[in-house]
Amino acid sequence: MKKILWSLLLATLAYSWEISVEGDALQKSVTMDEKELRALPQKVLGEVAMVCNSGAVRDKGSVYKGVRLIDVLDKAAYKDANPKAKKEIVVSVIGDDGYEALFTYQELYNTTNGAEVTLAYEKNGTAYDKGAWYLISPNDIKTGARHVWDVKRIVVTPLSFATHVRKPKKESK
């Protein structure tokens, strides 16, 4: 019994409570532990319902406490300070299970939705197990679609709209 308890304790201590912020759009990658994350300005989200893509309500309304995603992102420096370059940045928030949610830089920094996107460590006054962090996008209509459990990585990548979205200009005659 003593060996089992000791093994469980070691497994709990070995569990990583860190989130890495990395990607080609950044000057440097950063890894933040629980203490560093909790030192950021706190954000409280009141009465957020969790609604799946199907429309099923999984949670009628809970209060979440955490830190804003943009405050975490600001700890890593962007490579290009040019606002035009920033509008081509995509932010991917990835959970331990590989599930991910995508945001654009413009959505996060220039909309009321983005200002509310939170990495939560507490739900209804109770901390998540093992120091886990959960992404909550409270103003989404279907909040469950971008609800990422146990966030481990945030990847910040430039996306060239010139090659993916924009159509070539028609030549003048």
ABEGO torsion letter per residue (X at the ends): XAAAAAAAAAAAAABBABBBBBEAABABBBBBBAAAAAABBBBBBBGBBBBBAAGBBABAEBBBBBBBAAAAAAABBBABABAAAAAABBBBBBBAAGBBBBBBAAAAAABAAAAABBBBABBGGBBBBGGBBBBBBAABABAAAABBBGBABBBBBBBBAAAAABBBBBBBX
